[in-house]
Amino acid sequence: MISHPSRHCTVELQALPSRIGQVRRILSAQLRYWHLDPLIDRATLGVTELLSNVHRHARPDKTCTVRIELLLDRLTVSVRDHDPRLPVVEDADPLATCGRGLAMVAAVSESWGARPDGEDGKVVWFSLPTAAAGMNGAAALPRKPVPGFAEVEPVVVAADALEAADAPLVEHAPARSAVVG
């Protein structure tokens, strides 16, 4: 059996508008480090929509974990929260100001889904192909994670560490969303 190298990074946070922006910047930095710059806009749009859903809908709290996993041919971004209710995709009224997030995730990703995670949570995820991003096998995999994420094991990032993520980065064209933050 051939073993495929992979990288896992996680960050735990409260899904608040200011934190969502910080996670976008951390995710962008991690993808740049992995030489996956062409995926930044789609990945940050997708994570923004998933975290916005946690902020808007999750109960009893807004605590969640963002996980990114890089395999040779796929980047998977997932968000786990403590609300066991699975998301429902509905047709949004043309004049509605919300209700299109999961449709946008579906439009920009290769695949997406949701699954229960124990009795007190769920995971909503999407994946993007890395081959289209020009990744050249294991040579492009990093030796260490970007600060703000931890390899394999989840890490609780303190508020001051997230504020450090506000430091200016070289920005790519930002993903556009109806979500402020």
N, CA, C and O of each residue as an XYZ file, in Angstrom:
724
protein
N       0.847     -1.177      0.000
C       0.000      0.000      0.000
C       0.891      1.237      0.000
O       1.821      1.331      0.800
N       0.617      2.170     -0.876
C       1.391      3.392     -0.963
C       0.844      4.404      0.018
O      -0.361      4.650      0.075
N       1.729      4.980      0.779
C       1.346      6.011      1.745
C       1.487      7.373      1.089
O       2.528      7.677      0.507
N       0.461      8.186      1.177
C       0.489      9.530      0.613
C       0.747     10.539      1.720
O       0.064     10.537      2.744
N       1.744     11.408      1.511
C       1.991     12.433      2.533
C       0.793     13.361      2.666
O       0.106     13.649      1.686
N       0.555     13.816      3.863
C      -0.513     14.779      4.076
C      -0.115     15.726      5.198
O       0.793     15.439      5.978
N      -0.791     16.832      5.266
C      -0.590     17.802      6.328
C      -1.958     18.164      6.872
O      -2.923     18.311      6.121
N      -2.029     18.303      8.178
C      -3.261     18.684      8.854
C      -2.968     19.905      9.702
O      -1.949     19.950     10.390
N      -3.829     20.877      9.664
C      -3.684     22.051     10.503
C      -5.048     22.391     11.078
O      -6.058     22.281     10.384
N      -5.086     22.802     12.333
C      -6.353     23.148     12.968
C      -6.205     24.411     13.795
O      -5.119     24.753     14.261
N      -7.319     25.087     13.963
C      -7.379     26.236     14.860
C      -8.769     26.250     15.486
O      -9.770     26.049     14.797
N      -8.826     26.489     16.791
C     -10.105     26.576     17.499
C     -10.392     28.049     17.779
O      -9.484     28.801     18.133
N     -11.646     28.461     17.622
C     -12.001     29.865     17.794
C     -13.474     30.029     18.098
O     -14.256     29.084     17.989
N     -13.840     31.229     18.476
C     -15.236     31.648     18.549
C     -15.562     32.231     17.178
O     -14.831     33.094     16.692
N     -16.628     31.784     16.552
C     -16.999     32.261     15.216
C     -17.641     33.643     15.314
O     -18.855     33.797     15.180
N     -16.810     34.623     15.548
C     -17.232     36.018     15.603
C     -16.694     36.713     14.354
O     -15.672     36.287     13.817
N     -17.351     37.766     13.879
C     -16.896     38.400     12.632
C     -15.409     38.755     12.621
O     -14.743     38.538     11.609
N     -14.873     39.292     13.710
C     -13.449     39.654     13.710
C     -12.556     38.419     13.615
O     -11.502     38.471     12.981
N     -12.951     37.334     14.221
C     -12.162     36.098     14.162
C     -12.239     35.448     12.785
O     -11.274     34.828     12.339
N     -13.369     35.584     12.115
C     -13.514     35.015     10.777
C     -12.491     35.643      9.840
O     -11.854     34.940      9.056
N     -12.329     36.952      9.915
C     -11.326     37.625      9.099
C      -9.917     37.152      9.418
O      -9.095     37.000      8.513
N      -9.631     36.920     10.677
C      -8.311     36.434     11.071
C      -8.059     35.030     10.542
O      -6.952     34.728     10.096
N      -9.076     34.167     10.588
C      -8.918     32.812     10.059
C      -8.673     32.869      8.552
O      -7.866     32.099      8.031
N      -9.354     33.767      7.851
C      -9.092     33.920      6.407
C      -7.626     34.271      6.154
O      -6.999     33.716      5.252
N      -7.080     35.192      6.952
C      -5.685     35.584      6.763
C      -4.725     34.438      7.098
O      -3.725     34.240      6.408
N      -5.029     33.692      8.150
C      -4.186     32.547      8.509
C      -4.251     31.483      7.417
O      -3.221     30.938      7.022
N      -5.452     31.184      6.928
C      -5.616     30.197      5.862
C      -4.869     30.643      4.605
O      -4.205     29.831      3.961
N      -4.970     31.909      4.256
C      -4.247     32.427      3.088
C      -2.745     32.230      3.246
O      -2.073     31.798      2.310
N      -2.216     32.545      4.427
C      -0.787     32.384      4.673
C      -0.372     30.920      4.569
O       0.682     30.613      4.012
N      -1.196     30.009      5.103
C      -0.875     28.585      5.039
C      -0.867     28.109      3.592
O       0.025     27.357      3.199
N      -1.840     28.532      2.796
C      -1.884     28.109      1.397
C      -0.717     28.689      0.608
O      -0.185     28.018     -0.276
N      -0.306     29.917      0.904
C       0.886     30.474      0.259
C       2.116     29.638      0.619
O       2.958     29.361     -0.235
N       2.210     29.244      1.874
C       3.334     28.432      2.327
C       3.372     27.092      1.599
O       4.447     26.579      1.287
N       2.203     26.533      1.332
C       2.117     25.266      0.605
C       2.178     25.469     -0.901
O       2.017     24.505     -1.650
N       2.403     26.679     -1.363
C       2.476     26.992     -2.791
C       1.165     26.694     -3.510
O       1.159     26.232     -4.651
N       0.066     26.963     -2.835
C      -1.271     26.743     -3.395
C      -2.006     28.072     -3.557
O      -3.212     28.151     -3.327
N      -1.289     29.097     -3.946
C      -1.862     30.435     -4.099
C      -3.139     30.466     -4.944
O      -4.056     31.216     -4.610
N      -3.238     29.675     -6.036
C      -4.464     29.726     -6.840
C      -5.727     29.275     -6.088
O      -6.837     29.541     -6.548
N      -5.577     28.604     -4.950
C      -6.738     28.142     -4.186
C      -7.197     29.140     -3.125
O      -8.248     28.946     -2.514
N      -6.430     30.195     -2.899
C      -6.701     31.098     -1.781
C      -8.097     31.701     -1.850
O      -8.830     31.651     -0.863
N      -8.483     32.265     -2.980
C      -9.789     32.930     -3.057
C     -10.938     31.972     -2.779
O     -11.849     32.290     -2.014
N     -10.895     30.786     -3.407
C     -11.985     29.829     -3.196
C     -11.989     29.277     -1.778
O     -13.054     29.119     -1.182
N     -10.813     28.982     -1.229
C     -10.747     28.437      0.128
C     -11.204     29.467      1.161
O     -11.926     29.125      2.097
N     -10.788     30.727      0.996
C     -11.187     31.735      1.979
C     -12.667     32.070      1.858
O     -13.323     32.337      2.865
N     -13.201     32.061      0.645
C     -14.650     32.259      0.495
C     -15.403     31.124      1.178
O     -16.357     31.369      1.918
N     -14.985     29.893      0.939
C     -15.660     28.748      1.547
C     -15.604     28.766      3.059
O     -16.623     28.552      3.714
N     -14.417     29.022      3.638
C     -14.316     29.030      5.100
C     -15.103     30.199      5.683
O     -15.676     30.076      6.765
N     -15.140     31.331      4.982
C     -15.943     32.468      5.447
C     -17.409     32.084      5.551
O     -18.063     32.389      6.548
N     -17.924     31.423      4.540
C     -19.336     31.034      4.550
C     -19.627     30.011      5.634
O     -20.655     30.103      6.304
N     -18.732     29.026      5.821
C     -18.968     28.023      6.868
C     -18.905     28.651      8.259
O     -19.730     28.337      9.117
N     -17.937     29.530      8.486
C     -17.845     30.180      9.795
C     -19.000     31.153     10.020
O     -19.462     31.317     11.149
N     -19.459     31.790      8.969
C     -20.618     32.682      9.095
C     -21.859     31.897      9.497
O     -22.685     32.390     10.264
N     -21.993     30.679      8.983
C     -23.117     29.835      9.384
C     -23.025     29.465     10.860
O     -24.041     29.431     11.555
N     -21.814     29.186     11.344
C     -21.652     28.906     12.770
C     -22.060     30.143     13.568
O     -22.806     30.042     14.542
N     -21.569     31.300     13.153
C     -21.894     32.545     13.866
C     -23.404     32.782     13.895
O     -23.950     33.191     14.920
N     -24.070     32.529     12.786
C     -25.493     32.839     12.664
C     -26.400     31.779     13.295
O     -27.421     32.113     13.895
N     -26.028     30.503     13.161
C     -26.971     29.427     13.495
C     -26.588     28.521     14.655
O     -27.480     27.948     15.281
N     -25.311     28.362     14.972
C     -24.896     27.320     15.922
C     -25.370     27.610     17.341
O     -25.340     28.746     17.814
N     -25.808     26.543     18.001
C     -26.186     26.588     19.408
C     -25.570     25.365     20.078
O     -25.497     24.334     19.409
N     -25.144     25.375     21.265
C     -25.369     26.372     22.307
C     -24.331     27.495     22.281
O     -24.547     28.537     22.901
N     -23.195     27.304     21.569
C     -22.172     28.348     21.575
C     -21.588     28.501     20.176
O     -21.979     27.784     19.255
N     -20.679     29.410     20.022
C     -20.070     29.704     18.721
C     -18.660     29.139     18.607
O     -17.931     29.464     17.669
N     -18.272     28.285     19.571
C     -16.951     27.676     19.518
C     -16.909     26.671     18.376
O     -17.823     25.864     18.211
N     -15.853     26.729     17.601
C     -15.714     25.797     16.494
C     -14.240     25.537     16.224
O     -13.366     26.229     16.747
N     -13.983     24.544     15.411
C     -12.633     24.184     15.011
C     -12.569     24.168     13.500
O     -13.374     23.507     12.843
N     -11.608     24.901     12.944
C     -11.344     24.879     11.506
C     -10.171     23.934     11.293
O      -9.158     24.021     11.986
N     -10.312     23.050     10.350
C      -9.248     22.090     10.025
C      -9.004     22.131      8.535
O      -9.942     22.076      7.741
N      -7.752     22.227      8.160
C      -7.413     22.073      6.747
C      -6.523     20.854      6.623
O      -5.644     20.610      7.449
N      -6.772     20.105      5.578
C      -6.002     18.889      5.333
C      -5.554     18.907      3.889
O      -6.362     19.063      2.973
N      -4.269     18.746      3.697
C      -3.691     18.723      2.360
C      -3.212     17.326      2.050
O      -2.307     16.808      2.705
N      -3.819     16.718      1.052
C      -3.344     15.458      0.499
C      -2.730     15.797     -0.855
O      -2.807     16.945     -1.292
N      -2.138     14.845     -1.509
C      -1.462     15.141     -2.768
C      -2.375     15.788     -3.807
O      -1.933     16.662     -4.554
N      -3.619     15.379     -3.866
C      -4.495     15.891     -4.924
C      -5.702     16.677     -4.420
O      -6.576     17.028     -5.212
N      -5.768     16.961     -3.119
C      -6.976     17.594     -2.585
C      -6.684     18.372     -1.314
O      -5.936     17.930     -0.442
N      -7.299     19.544     -1.239
C      -7.307     20.347     -0.019
C      -8.717     20.256      0.539
O      -9.684     20.546     -0.165
N      -8.844     19.855      1.798
C     -10.152     19.796      2.439
C     -10.160     20.763      3.608
O      -9.262     20.749      4.450
N     -11.183     21.600      3.647
C     -11.379     22.560      4.726
C     -12.660     22.148      5.438
O     -13.699     21.973      4.800
N     -12.591     21.992      6.756
C     -13.789     21.602      7.502
C     -13.943     22.486      8.731
O     -12.973     23.012      9.277
N     -15.202     22.629      9.147
C     -15.528     23.390     10.345
C     -16.403     22.503     11.215
O     -17.458     22.038     10.783
N     -15.950     22.269     12.461
C     -16.729     21.493     13.422
C     -17.272     22.456     14.466
O     -16.544     23.290     15.003
N     -18.571     22.326     14.745
C     -19.166     23.130     15.815
C     -19.919     22.212     16.761
O     -19.942     20.996     16.566
N     -20.533     22.787     17.782
C     -21.190     21.998     18.832
C     -22.697     21.890     18.644
O     -23.411     21.508     19.571
N     -23.183     22.219     17.466
C     -24.617     22.135     17.175
C     -24.850     20.905     16.297
O     -24.331     20.845     15.182
N     -25.619     19.926     16.774
C     -25.798     18.699     15.994
C     -26.714     18.848     14.778
O     -26.786     17.940     13.950
N     -27.414     19.979     14.659
C     -28.326     20.154     13.529
C     -27.536     20.319     12.232
O     -26.684     21.200     12.119
N     -27.830     19.463     11.259
C     -27.158     19.553      9.962
C     -27.747     20.713      9.155
O     -28.934     21.015      9.276
N     -26.915     21.361      8.333
C     -27.426     22.486      7.553
C     -28.418     22.028      6.497
O     -28.345     20.910      5.988
N     -29.338     22.914      6.183
C     -30.351     22.646      5.157
C     -30.160     23.678      4.062
O     -30.173     24.881      4.327
N     -29.985     23.216      2.842
C     -29.832     24.114      1.705
C     -31.222     24.409      1.167
O     -31.960     23.501      0.785
N     -31.565     25.676      1.144
C     -32.872     26.099      0.632
C     -32.671     27.087     -0.500
O     -31.626     27.733     -0.586
N     -33.652     27.207     -1.357
C     -33.596     28.218     -2.400
C     -33.824     29.575     -1.759
O     -34.816     29.790     -1.062
N     -32.895     30.484     -2.003
C     -33.013     31.829     -1.448
C     -33.857     32.685     -2.379
O     -33.760     32.583     -3.602
N     -34.679     33.520     -1.785
C     -35.449     34.493     -2.541
C     -34.462     35.405     -3.269
O     -33.428     35.752     -2.699
N     -34.749     35.802     -4.509
C     -33.814     36.656     -5.242
C     -33.459     37.961     -4.526
O     -32.382     38.510     -4.760
N     -34.328     38.463     -3.670
C     -34.050     39.706     -2.955
C     -33.531     39.482     -1.547
O     -33.278     40.444     -0.822
N     -33.366     38.223     -1.147
C     -32.885     37.911      0.205
C     -31.436     38.346      0.373
O     -30.646     38.283     -0.569
N     -31.098     38.784      1.566
C     -29.727     39.203      1.856
C     -28.895     38.090      2.475
O     -27.717     38.297      2.768
N     -29.473     36.926      2.677
C     -28.725     35.783      3.198
C     -29.360     34.508      2.649
O     -30.382     34.552      1.964
N     -28.742     33.383      2.959
C     -29.304     32.105      2.540
C     -28.629     31.489      1.324
O     -29.106     30.482      0.801
N     -27.529     32.076      0.865
C     -26.840     31.550     -0.313
C     -25.471     30.952     -0.002
O     -24.772     30.504     -0.912
N     -25.085     30.941      1.256
C     -23.737     30.528      1.638
C     -23.354     29.135      1.185
O     -22.302     28.960      0.572
N     -24.182     28.136      1.470
C     -23.834     26.774      1.083
C     -23.883     26.589     -0.435
O     -23.137     25.780     -0.986
N     -24.754     27.331     -1.106
C     -24.774     27.283     -2.573
C     -23.463     27.848     -3.127
O     -22.942     27.347     -4.123
N     -22.936     28.883     -2.486
C     -21.650     29.438     -2.910
C     -20.526     28.444     -2.648
O     -19.639     28.274     -3.485
N     -20.557     27.787     -1.493
C     -19.548     26.773     -1.191
C     -19.596     25.677     -2.254
O     -18.556     25.247     -2.753
N     -20.792     25.228     -2.597
C     -20.936     24.192     -3.624
C     -20.408     24.676     -4.972
O     -19.798     23.905     -5.713
N     -20.639     25.944     -5.292
C     -20.224     26.484     -6.589
C     -18.708     26.597     -6.716
O     -18.175     26.415     -7.810
N     -18.004     26.891     -5.631
C     -16.557     27.095     -5.730
C     -15.739     25.852     -5.405
O     -14.522     25.852     -5.593
N     -16.383     24.793     -4.921
C     -15.624     23.616     -4.488
C     -15.832     22.433     -5.424
O     -16.758     22.404     -6.235
N     -14.950     21.473     -5.284
C     -15.064     20.215     -6.017
C     -16.198     19.372     -5.428
O     -16.962     18.739     -6.156
N     -16.289     19.377     -4.101
C     -17.348     18.674     -3.383
C     -17.476     19.286     -1.998
O     -16.575     19.977     -1.525
N     -18.613     19.021     -1.350
C     -18.833     19.509      0.005
C     -19.851     18.602      0.668
O     -20.531     17.819      0.005
N     -19.949     18.715      1.983
C     -20.931     17.906      2.697
C     -20.964     18.258      4.167
O     -20.245     19.140      4.639
N     -21.822     17.543      4.878
C     -21.969     17.721      6.322
C     -22.211     16.346      6.923
O     -22.850     15.489      6.312
N     -21.690     16.148      8.128
C     -21.894     14.861      8.814
C     -21.991     15.109     10.311
O     -21.347     16.014     10.842
N     -22.798     14.300     10.989
C     -22.840     14.407     12.449
C     -21.469     14.058     13.022
O     -20.729     13.264     12.441
N     -21.142     14.649     14.149
C     -19.895     14.354     14.831
C     -20.236     14.129     16.303
O     -20.219     15.058     17.111
N     -20.538     12.904     16.623
C     -20.984     12.587     17.978
C     -22.395     13.105     18.203
O     -23.113     13.432     17.258
N     -22.774     13.171     19.460
C     -24.131     13.622     19.800
C     -24.235     15.128     19.908
O     -25.334     15.683     19.919
N     -23.091     15.791     19.988
C     -23.132     17.225     20.251
C     -22.373     18.052     19.220
O     -21.715     19.033     19.569
N     -22.460     17.667     17.975
C     -21.773     18.480     16.976
C     -21.913     17.939     15.576
O     -22.505     16.888     15.330
N     -21.340     18.707     14.667
C     -21.326     18.321     13.260
C     -20.067     18.882     12.622
O     -19.405     19.760     13.174
N     -19.753     18.355     11.448
C     -18.655     18.852     10.640
C     -19.225     19.172      9.269
O     -19.893     18.345      8.648
N     -18.953     20.384      8.806
C     -19.311     20.791      7.443
C     -17.990     21.036      6.734
O     -17.114     21.708      7.276
N     -17.834     20.498      5.525
C     -16.548     20.516      4.847
C     -16.716     20.802      3.360
O     -17.808     20.674      2.807
N     -15.623     21.187      2.731
C     -15.560     21.273      1.277
C     -14.143     20.916      0.840
O     -13.198     21.020      1.622
N     -14.004     20.494     -0.413
C     -12.681     20.146     -0.914
C     -12.423     20.846     -2.244
O     -13.340     21.151     -3.006
N     -11.138     21.086     -2.488
C     -10.672     21.722     -3.713
C      -9.554     20.864     -4.290
O      -8.722     20.359     -3.537
N      -9.516     20.689     -5.609
C      -8.419     19.914     -6.198
C      -7.121     20.720     -6.173
O      -7.118     21.907     -6.499
N      -6.020     20.077     -5.785
C      -4.736     20.774     -5.771
C      -4.021     20.686     -7.106
O      -3.160     21.518     -7.394
N      -4.352     19.707     -7.922
C      -3.674     19.559     -9.208
C      -3.849     20.811    -10.057
O      -2.916     21.227    -10.744
N      -5.015     21.407    -10.019
C      -5.270     22.617    -10.782
C      -4.453     23.790    -10.260
O      -4.261     24.778    -10.969
N      -3.974     23.689     -9.036
C      -3.189     24.765     -8.437
C      -1.711     24.657     -8.800
O      -0.908     25.508     -8.416
N      -1.355     23.610     -9.539
C       0.025     23.471     -9.970
C       0.936     22.840     -8.935
O       2.145     23.068     -8.948
N       0.363     22.046     -8.035
C       1.183     21.403     -7.005
C       1.957     20.249     -7.624
O       1.390     19.450     -8.370
N       3.225     20.157     -7.326
C       4.078     19.117     -7.893
C       4.447     18.082     -6.848
O       5.606     17.998     -6.443
N       3.489     17.304     -6.412
C       3.746     16.182     -5.525
C       4.268     16.581     -4.159
O       4.085     17.714     -3.714
N       4.920     15.637     -3.504
C       5.341     15.812     -2.121
C       6.404     16.878     -1.948
O       6.566     17.399     -0.844
N       7.131     17.220     -2.994
C       8.179     18.230     -2.853
C       7.607     19.568     -2.405
O       8.314     20.363     -1.785
N       6.345     19.827     -2.709
C       5.746     21.106     -2.348
C       5.195     21.114     -0.924
O       4.744     22.157     -0.451
N       5.220     19.971     -0.231
C       4.684     19.935      1.121
C       5.634     20.628      2.084
O       6.850     20.476      1.969
N       5.096     21.388      3.031
C       5.956     22.115      3.965
C       6.571     21.201      5.015
O       6.098     20.091      5.256
N       7.625     21.690      5.625
C       8.264     20.958      6.713
C       7.703     21.344      8.061
O       7.850     20.599      9.031
N       7.046     22.527      8.141
C       6.463     22.989      9.395
C       5.235     23.831      9.077
O       5.113     24.345      7.965
N       4.316     23.982     10.040
C       3.106     24.752      9.771
C       3.356     26.253      9.904
O       4.373     26.688     10.445
N       2.419     27.014      9.404
C       2.431     28.458      9.577
C       1.978     28.762     10.998
O       1.082     28.086     11.503
N       2.570     29.766     11.670
C       2.104     30.122     13.015
C       0.604     30.396     13.015
O       0.080     31.026     12.096
N      -0.073     29.927     14.038
C      -1.524     30.076     14.132
C      -2.226     28.751     13.901
O      -3.370     28.572     14.320
N      -1.548     27.815     13.234
C      -2.068     26.477     13.029
C      -1.115     25.501     13.682
O       0.063     25.812     13.858
N      -1.597     24.339     14.042
C      -0.743     23.308     14.626
C      -0.838     22.071     13.763
O      -1.891     21.797     13.188
N       0.237     21.324     13.663
C       0.227     20.073     12.919
C      -0.603     19.036     13.663
O      -0.418     18.844     14.865
N      -1.496     18.380     12.978
C      -2.285     17.243     13.429
C      -3.132     17.513     14.668
O      -4.352     17.352     14.612
N      -2.538     17.911     15.765
C      -3.300     18.113     16.993
C      -3.940     19.493     17.023
O      -3.280     20.472     16.676
N      -5.215     19.607     17.430
C      -5.848     20.917     17.537
C      -5.138     21.781     18.570
O      -4.568     21.280     19.539
N      -5.185     23.066     18.345
C      -4.602     24.012     19.286
C      -5.614     25.117     19.536
O      -6.282     25.573     18.608
N      -5.727     25.541     20.762
C      -6.580     26.667     21.084
C      -5.711     27.909     20.935
O      -4.708     28.060     21.634
N      -6.094     28.788     20.032
C      -5.317     29.986     19.783
C      -5.846     31.097     20.669
O      -7.030     31.429     20.619
N      -4.980     31.665     21.469
C      -5.368     32.742     22.376
C      -5.707     33.988     21.572
O      -5.232     34.162     20.449
N      -6.526     34.850     22.152
C      -6.968     36.059     21.468
C      -5.788     36.914     21.029
O      -5.828     37.498     19.946
N      -4.734     37.004     21.846
C      -3.599     37.843     21.447
C      -2.854     37.240     20.269
O      -2.273     37.976     19.471
N      -2.854     35.927     20.139
C      -2.239     35.311     18.966
C      -3.054     35.606     17.726
O      -2.492     35.836     16.656
N      -4.373     35.604     17.854
C      -5.207     35.939     16.709
C      -5.044     37.403     16.323
O      -5.076     37.742     15.140
N      -4.867     38.278     17.324
C      -4.639     39.683     17.003
C      -3.334     39.846     16.250
O      -3.224     40.727     15.398
N      -2.346     39.022     16.542
C      -1.084     39.077     15.809
C      -1.295     38.697     14.348
O      -0.544     39.124     13.472
N      -2.322     37.893     14.096
C      -2.641     37.516     12.718
C      -3.170     38.704     11.929
O      -3.275     38.633     10.705
N      -3.508     39.806     12.619
C      -3.953     41.011     11.939
C      -2.806     41.758     11.274
O      -3.037     42.716     10.536
N      -1.579     41.332     11.524
C      -0.446     42.011     10.907
C      -0.639     42.003      9.402
O      -1.124     41.016      8.849
N      -0.271     43.082      8.730
C      -0.485     43.159      7.286
C       0.241     42.036      6.562
O       1.399     41.738      6.854
N      -0.441     41.429      5.631
C       0.129     40.404      4.778
C       0.058     40.904      3.350
O      -0.722     41.805      3.043
N       0.856     40.333      2.487
C       0.706     40.638      1.075
C      -0.609     40.010      0.664
O      -0.752     38.788      0.700
N      -1.552     40.816      0.282
C      -2.897     40.327      0.001
C      -3.074     39.986     -1.469
O      -2.587     40.698     -2.347
N      -3.767     38.907     -1.724
C      -4.240     38.582     -3.051
C      -5.597     39.251     -3.190
O      -6.106     39.821     -2.225
N      -6.176     39.190     -4.354
C      -7.515     39.742     -4.526
C      -8.424     39.074     -3.507
O      -8.485     37.845     -3.465
N      -9.131     39.840     -2.683
C      -9.947     39.240     -1.626
C     -11.165     38.518     -2.187
O     -11.735     38.915     -3.204
N     -11.549     37.445     -1.496
C     -12.792     36.770     -1.840
C     -13.926     37.697     -1.442
O     -13.859     38.361     -0.408
N     -14.939     37.740     -2.239
C     -16.058     38.624     -1.949
C     -17.185     37.824     -1.333
O     -17.482     36.707     -1.759
N     -17.805     38.406     -0.333
C     -18.884     37.756      0.375
C     -19.817     38.821      0.910
O     -19.436     39.982      1.063
N     -21.029     38.417      1.188
C     -21.995     39.329      1.782
C     -21.757     39.483      3.278
O     -22.448     40.255      3.942
N     -20.776     38.745      3.813
C     -20.501     38.747      5.237
C     -19.487     39.835      5.554
O     -18.437     39.904      4.916
N     -19.781     40.670      6.510
C     -18.856     41.700      6.940
C     -17.818     41.070      7.858
O     -18.176     40.221      8.675
N     -16.577     41.440      7.760
C     -15.543     40.961      8.681
C     -14.462     40.337      7.953
O     -13.498     39.871      8.560
